[in-house]
Every structure is written in C-alpha cells, then in structure tokens.
Amino acid sequence: MKEAKKEKKLTAKEKKNLKIEVLEKISTLATAGFGLVAALAWNDAIKKLFSEIFPKPGGNILALFIYAVVITVVVVIITVYLGRLINLVKRVSPRHQNFGVRIKKKLSKNRDR
C-alpha cells in the first residue's frame, strides 16, 4: 500500500522535457486553430464567389454542391501531391526520415549544458 502512495519525483531533465513537450503541443494546437480560421475565411470568400456566379435563388443548392465537389477535388489533389513529395524526400535522403527526432535530441542536449 505504501508503494502505491509513493509518487515519482521528476528530475530536472524530465521537467525540461515535459515543458518542451507541452510547449510543442500548445504550438501545434495554436497553429491548427489559426489554420481553421484561415480555412473558414477562404470558405466564406469562395461561397460568396459562387453566389455571384450563380445568382438565381433556386441555383444556390446547385452552387453549394458544385463548390463542395470543386473543393474536394482540389484537397484530394493537394493531399496526393504532398504524400508523393514526402515519399520522394524519404527515398532521396533516408537520413531525413528521423529529422524531427534528431533535432529534438540536439535541442535537449544544448539545453542540458
């Protein structure tokens, strides 16, 4: 029972690593949030463009479907090309496969000094 109550105390290095990890997660979430805001702004702009192209009242549903199809096709094409680019980089330079991990290790070594 005493063993269950004992809490592991973090070392200074573990605390630093935890702080870095928390900051990385916050940065990732903030970036995703800003990306969402930008996507919503573009969404409104493109919707407005389609409403200008298809001004008749009954045509708005058709315009929304056309908009959805066009956006889906564009996103799929971009996603496929990004995937191919990443695979190409991995094949051309295998030493970059663990690039992020190596950078984190170097940063943590420099901070420990």
Buried (B, 14 or more C-beta within 10 A) or exposed (E): EEEEEEEEEEEEEEEBBEEBEEEEEEEEEEEEEEEEEEEEEEEEEEBEEBBEEBEEEEBBEEBBEBBEEEEEEEEEEEEEEEEEEEEEEEEEEEEEEEEEEEEBEEEEEEEEE
